[in-house]
Amino acid sequence: MATPSAKVDIFGAMPDGTLVRRIELLCGTGDKEQGTSIITYGASIQQVRVPDKSGNIADVTLGFDNLEGYLGRNPCFGATPGRYANRISKGNLPLDGSTHTLNVNWRTHTLHGGTGNFSTKVWAISKGPWVDADGAYVTLTYASADGENGFPGALTANVTYSWLVSGALEIEWAATTDKKTVVNLTNHSYFNLAGVKEASQVLDHVVQLNAHSWTEVDDDAIPTGQLSPVQDTAMDFREPRRIGERIEQVQGGGYDHNYAVWTENKPTEKCFVARVSEPISGRCIEVWSTQPGVQLFTSNPAEVTEGIKGKNDVVYPVHAGICFETQHFPDSPNNPTFPSTVLAPGEAYQESCSYRFSVQK
């Protein structure tokens, strides 16, 4: 079994001179070396290198080769948005009888915590990197001030990345606050299991989702509060299907929807969320999580990736990547029937996700 290792180098410098570091969590040697690269800008996954069915290693995440790319037109590639991932309607945060006004950055709503959210901050390496027989690890920390983008409470957020010898990328989020607030953290990696050295779409990726319902949205992509059954609709991935099979039937020209994995009785361990495979390379990911929802996002025309020059100078097309953002439901603060995202002083926010890579022969 290959020995895990870790190393840190400088990825670049922010305009104010703040250094951005890259942490590599590795397993293997030479052209068989697998692992992930994390950058402290946005606590972002910059690379994931895994084998195909012939043993060829390739990077399977969209992003950039240098910091300048991340500071330009960057649709949250691999990042940790926050303090509230996804949408909050009209920037209105009701909490204990008061309504806090949040920064609005998407149409008339707050998306991923507003302008200059966690995905644009340089996080600190607070622990590690370190290794043991099972893998390589690092913990990053960001301290969000009371009132940042309108959110109450000084919040300390941590994300721990682990690359295991089993071929799994584990993510653990943790947070504490000094005032009651809301928290919803996720990872926003765009996967393309064919590899990202050439421009390709994910329409032939085969997806299965462990969800019988999704959070119905209005024309502005804000939840109505209703959970709609997936049965007999283009939203149904309970059995494996090509992502492109019915994508033209979906509102907005592609998937950008939150699926309900569970609605009550939070599991004590990670449960199965999704499986995705790419038929030519044979690469697969199983997604497991403690979170109640997963946002399935296929980098759609009106949104993000089309025309971006990413790694290896590849110009990304529409539907260049697919995201499985394990998270709490969008706009939960305005929907009391959704699982709560409230965090109070003395409590600990803890969630986790696992991307388990494998190949099918």
N, C-alpha and C positions, 0 to 999 in steps of 0.2 A: 504494500500500500504506500502511495506517495506521501511524503512528509509535507505538512502544511508550512507555509512561510508567509511573512508579511514585510513590506517595506514602505517607506514614505519618501516622497520627493516633492519638489515645488512645481506646481502646475502653472502658476502665473501670479500676477499681482494686480489688485484692483486699482482703479484710478487714484485712490488716496494712498496707495502704497501697501495696503494690507495684503499679505501673502495668502495665496490659496494653495493648499496642499492636496496631493493625491496619495491615497493609501491603497496599496495593492494587497489583496488577500488572496493567496495562491495555493495551489496544490498541483504537484507534478513538476516536470523539468522540460526544458527545451521546447520543441514544437508540440509537445503533449501537455504543456502547462495550462491548466484551467484556473478560473478564478474570476474575481471582480475587481474593478477599480472604482473607488469612491473619492469624490472631490469634496472639499469642505465648503465650496460655494453651493449653497442650497442643500447641503448634505445629500448630494446627488450621486446616483449610480452612473458612472461614466462609461463603463464597459462591463460586459459579461461574456466570458470566453468559454465555450462548451463544445464538445465533439458532435459530429454527425454520425450516421450509421457506419461510415467507413473509417471513423476515428479522426477525421479532419477537424481541427479546432477553428472556430470562427467566433467573432464578436456578434452578438444577436440583439444589441440594443442601439437605438438611434441616439445621436448626440453629436458632439464636436471633438475635434482633436486638440483644441486649445481653448484657453479661457475666453479669448475674444469672441468666439462663437457663442458661448453661453451668455455673454453680456450683450449680444445683439438680439436678433429675432430668434427667440428661444421659447418654444411652447412647453416649458416646464419639463424638458427632457430629463428623466430619471430623478427628479427633485423631490423634496419633502415640502409640499405647500402647507400653509397654516397661518394663523392658528386654527382656521376652520377650512378644511378641504371642501371643494365643491361650492354650492351656491347657498347664499342666505338672501331671501327675498327683500328687495328694496333697501338692503342694508339695515334692516330693522332687527334688533336683537332684544326680545323681551326677556327680562330676568328679574324675579322677585318684585313684580309690580311696577318696574321701571323699564323703559325702552332705551337701549343704547343705540346711537346712530353710528354705523360702521362706514368705513371708506367704501365707496362704490366704484368699481373698476370694470364692470362688464354689463353693457346696456344700462339698466337702472338698478343693478343688483351687485352684491359682493360675491366675488369669485375667489376661492382659495385664500381668503383672508384679506383681500384688497391689494392695492398698489404697494409694491415693495414688501410683499409677504415673505414668509420664511424661505421660500425657494430662491430669493435674491440675496439672502444674508450669508455672510461667511461664518460658519459654525466653528466652534473650537473643538479640538481633539481633547476630550476630557479623560479618556482612558485608552491605553494601548498605543499602537496595535499590539496584540499579544497572540500567542499560539499555544495549542496543546495537541494532544494526539488526535483529537476529533476535528480540528479546524483552526481557522485564523479569524480574528475578531478586532473590531474597533468601535468605540463609542464617541459620538459627536454631541455637542450641547449648544443650545442657543437660549439666551435669556431675553425674553420679550417684555418690554416695559409696560407697566400699568397704563392703559389708555392707548397703546400702540394700535393704530388704525381703528380706534374706537372701542376695542375690546377691554373690558375691565380686568384688573388683576395683573400683578407681575407674575409671569408664567415662565418656569424653567422647563424646557423641552429637551429630551434626550432621544437619540436614535442609535441603536446598536446593530451593526451589520456583522453577520457571521457567514463565512464561506466554509462549508463542511466537506470533509473528505467523501461524503456520500454523493456530492454534487448538488447540494441544496444551498440556496441563498436565503438566510433567515434574517428577518427584520423585526426588531422589538422597539416599540415606541413607549416612552414614559414621560409623565409631566406632573408638576405640582404647581400650586398657585397660592397667593396670599389673600385673594378675594374670589368670591364665586364668579365663575366664568364658564365659557364653553370651549371644548377642545375636540378637534376631529383631524387626526393626522393620517396620512397615507403616503404611498410611494407612487410616482407618476412615470414609471419606465414605459417606453414604447418598445415592444418586442417585435422582431422579425426573425423567425427561426430559420429562414433561408440564409441568414447572414447579411451583414450590412455593407459589404465591400462593393456591391452593385445595387443600382436602383431596382426595387421590386415592390410589389404590393402584397398584402396579407390576405387577399380575397380567397385564396385556396387553403388557408389555414383552417383546420377542423377544430371546432370549439364545442365543449360540453359545459353546461352551467348547472350547478346544484341550486336551482331556484324555480319555484312554481309561480312567483309573482314579481312584479317590478313596481317601482314608485311612479305612478302615472304623473305626467307633467302637462302643463299648459303650453300654449304656443311660444312662450318665452322660456321654456325648459325649466320652469319652477314647479315643484311637486304640488299636486292638487290636494294631497292628503290621503288619496285613495291608493290601495294596492290592487293592481290589475292582474288577473290571471294571464299567464303566458300562453295557455292552451289555445290552439287554433289561430295563433298569430305569428307574425315574423319575429316576435321576441322569444320564441320557444327554442331553447337550446338544451332541454333536458336530455335529449338524445344527441349524439355528435352530429354536427352539420357544418358544411363549408360556411365560413363567415360571409362569403359573397352570394350565397344561394338566394337570399331574400332581402339583401341590403337595400335594393332600390324601393322596397315597400316601406322602409322605415322613415319616419318623420326626420327631416333635416339631412337626408342623403346619406345616412350612416348611423351606426350605433354610438350613442352618447347617453347611456341610460343606466340608472342604478337598479340592480337586481337585489331582491330581499332574500338573503340566505337564512336569516332567522329574525324574529320580531320580538321575542321575549325569552326569558330564561337563558341569559348569556352562558355559552358553553365554558367549561373549566379548561378545556384544551382546544387546540386548533381543529376546525372541522373542514371537510372537503368543500372547496368553493368552485373550482373550475379545472378543466384540462384542455390544453391546446396542443395540436401537433401540426407539423409541416410535412406533407407526404413525400417530397423528394429527398430532403435531408434526413428525415426520420427523427428530427429533434422534437422533444415533447417537454412541456412544463405542466406539472400539477401545482395548483394554487391551493394552499390551506391557510385558514385564518381564524382568529377569534372575533373578527368584526362582523356586524350584522348585514352589511351590504357589500356589493362590489360594483364599481362603475366600469362597464364595458365601453371602451372608446376606440374607434377605428380611424382616428385622424382624418376627419371628413373635409370635404371641399371648402366649406365656409369657415373652417377653423384654422388649421395649423401647419401641417408639414409641407404642403405643396410648394415647391420652388425654393425651399431652404437648402443651402449647400452644407452638408454635414461632413461626417468623417470620410476620409479618403477623397475629398472633393466630390462626393456623390450628391447629386441634386435629387432630393427626396420627392417622390410623386405623392398624389393624394392616396390615402389608405396605405401609407408606407409602414405603419406600425400598428400594433394593437396593445391596449392598456387593460390591465386588470387591477384597478385601484380599490383594494380592500379598504373599507371605510364605514363610518356611520352614514345614515341616509342624508341626502341634501336637504337643507332648510329644516332640519329637525327642531331648532328652537321655536319655529312657528307652527309646528305640528306636534301637539302634545301626545298623540297616539304613537309616534315613532319612538324607538329606543332613545333614551335621554343622552345628551352630550354634555350635561352640566357637570362641572368639577368644582368642588368646594375646598376651602383650606382644610388641611389635615387628611384629605383624601389623595389617592395616587391613581392617576390615569395610566393604564397599562393595556396595550394591545400588541398583537404580533401577527406576522404573516410569513409564509414559507413558499418560495418558488423552487420546486423540486424538479431538476433537469434530468432527463433520461433520453434514450433513443429507442425507437422501435425498428427492428431489423426488417 
